[in-house]
Every structure is written in C-alpha cells, then in structure tokens.
Amino acid sequence: MHRLPNPYAVTRFRCAALLLMCKWALVIVSAIMLAYSLCVANPELIKLSISLIWLAVCVGLIIRLFSHRVRCPLCIGLPLVGGACSTHRSVRPLFGSYPLRVALSAVFRGWFRCPYCGESTAIEARRDRSRAAGT
Ligand SMILES: [Zn+2]
C-alpha cells in the first residue's frame, strides 16, 4: 500500500475529503428542504434552502481550489476531482461520483483506492528513510 509523501499532504487530503463530504451533505439536505418547502409553500424555507444551495456551490468552488494539491502518490492524478482521465476498470463510483467514494474511504477507512490507477494509498505520511536508518 502506498503512502502520501509528507504530513502536509495528509492534512490537505483529510481537509479536502471532509469538505467534499460536507458539500454532498449540503446538496442532499438542500434538495430535500427545497422539495419540502415547495410542497408546504413556505417562503422562508425556500429562501433558506436556496441559500444552502449557494453554500454548497461555494464549498464546491473551495474544493476545486483546494483539491488540485491533493494527488495520488503513484499516478499523480487528482482523486478528489472528477477529471477527464479514464478510470481504472475495476473501480466503481458511489452515487455516480468517484471523488465521493475516495473521500468516504479516506475519512472512514483511512485509505483510498485511486480511481485512475486502481492502487491503494494509506492516509499516512511516508517514513523518512534517512531518519529511520539513523544517518
Ligand atoms: Zn493513482
């Protein structure tokens, strides 16, 4: 299993994964709230759900800016950004999203499988070999 290159990459990966999960939660909650508010015709709830949708869009933009420094250590792909690269044949999306599967796996299991190269990576920093050898 591969590891991320340094502790900063681990922090970036965890923060980006949490932001991605927050975005998906906001999208789901705002869609349910918008449907409910349209059914009961409550203008205050409609305003609140629209503001949640805008918040989800803003979080999505932050993720776009933040995730370009979160890369797979093997293929240098962007596992938290849905890209135009072809995916590995054995990796399956979750609710149609490869980044969502990567984020959930990184947060809850502590490792992820890259959707582009198919290799597993632990959310841990590599050990420095020169320090481990004592030189
Ligand atoms: Zn990869």
Residues whose N, C-alpha, C, O or C-beta is under 5 A from the ligand:
A	BS01	ZN	C72 L74 C75 G77 C114 Y116 C117
